[in-house]
Amino acid sequence: MTSPTYQQMIFVNLAVNDLDASKTFFTELGYSINPQFSNDDAASVVISDTIVAMLMTKAFYATFTKKEIADATKTSEVLIALSAESRAKVDELVDKALAAGGTLSGETQDHGFMYGRSFDDLDGHSWEVVWMDPAVIEG
């Protein structure tokens, strides 16, 4: 059991073709790069206090696995879903991603109580941005 003051974090590690272009893409979405955990091989993208995307050159990423690195433009490797505080924030983030060079992925999902849109980043990694009505979440 975890302590009540401990907040579990998630670090999403992604192989990228061009580290500088990927850093620019994510900063254009409004995220920051943590220089303490970034270098010529990787960049630490701070999404929230508990979510970090580690962008890694393919050569550096390969040092963590013996598996073949997926080409995310051809193969679905993972669907990364981020919550948003409102429908407008879903649109805002996806629109920023498209303006920064990302591509629209899939159809808009509008179920009234839940709204979501998706984009692929510069390397084809799929990101879903979803809002859910707080009244539905609370029951």
N, C-alpha and C positions, 0 to 999 in steps of 0.2 A: 504494500500500500504506500502511496506517495504522501509526502507531507503536504498540508494545506497551503503552504507558501511556495511550493515547488510548481513551476509551470513547465510542463513538457513542451519541447520544441520539435519542429520538423525541419530538416535540412534536405531539400530536394536537390540532388546532384544531377546536372545536365551537361552532356558533351556538346560543345559548340564548335562551329567551323572557324569563326572569326571572333575572338574574345573582345576586341575593341568595339566591333559593330554591335555585339550582343550587350555590352555594357551601355552603349549609347541607347539602344532600344529600350532597355529597362529603366534607365534614368528618364527617358522621355515619357514613360508611363507614370512617373512621379516617385519612383523608388530610389533609394540611395545605395551607394557602394560603400561597404565597410572596408577602409584601406588596411585595417589591422589584419584582416583575413584575406587579403587580395595580393596578387603578385602577377608576374608575367604568364603564369600557368592557370590561374583561377581568379574569379572575382566573386565576392560575397555580396549578393543583392539582398538588402533588408526589405522584406515585404511587410513584416509587422514585428512586434516584440517576440513572437514565438515562431515565425516562419521566415526561413532564409533559403534563397535559391543560390546554390553554388554552381556557377558557370565555369566549366573546365575545358581547356583545350583537349582535343581528342587524345593526344599523346599522354597528357597527365591523367585523364579519366581512365585510360587503359591500364595505368599502374594500380588501380583499385579492383580490377576484375580480369578474369581469364576468358570471359565471354566476348563474343563479337559485339561491337558497339552498333546499336540499331541506327539505321538511317531514318530518322523520324519523319522525313518527307515521304517515305514509302511504306513504313511500318508503324503501326500504333504501338508505342512502348508503354505509355502511361497517359492517363487523363488527369491533369492537375486542376482541381477545383478550388476556387477562392470565393469566400462569401463577400457580399456587398451589403451596405447598410440600407440601400434603396434601389428601386428600379432605375432611377436616374443615374446612380453610381455605377450600376452594371453597364449602362450605355456609355457613360463617360469613360470608363476604363477600356472597354472594347474599342470605342472610337479612337482613343489615344493609341492603342496598339495598331490599329489599321493605319493611322496617320504616320506612325513610326516605321512602317514597312511590314507589319504582320498581315496575315490574310484571314478572312472570315472563314470559320470552320463550322459547318452544320447550320441548322435552322434556328431561329429564335424560338425559345420554349416559353410559352406564356400560358400558365395554368391558373391564372388569377391570384392564388395564394403563393405561387412560386414563379419567378421570372428569371430566365438565363439566356446568355449568349456566349459564344465561344470564338476563340481566335487561335491561330497557330503563330508562334514566334518565328524569328528569322531562320531557325533550324528545323522548323516543323513540329516542335513540341506543342501539344494541345493544351490550352488553358481554358477552363470553363469558369465563367463569373456568374454567380447565382445569388438572387435575393429571395428570401422567404418571409412571408408575413409573420411578424413576431407573435401575433395572437394565435396563429396556428401552431407555432413552435411551443408556446407556453401551454397549449391545450385548452 
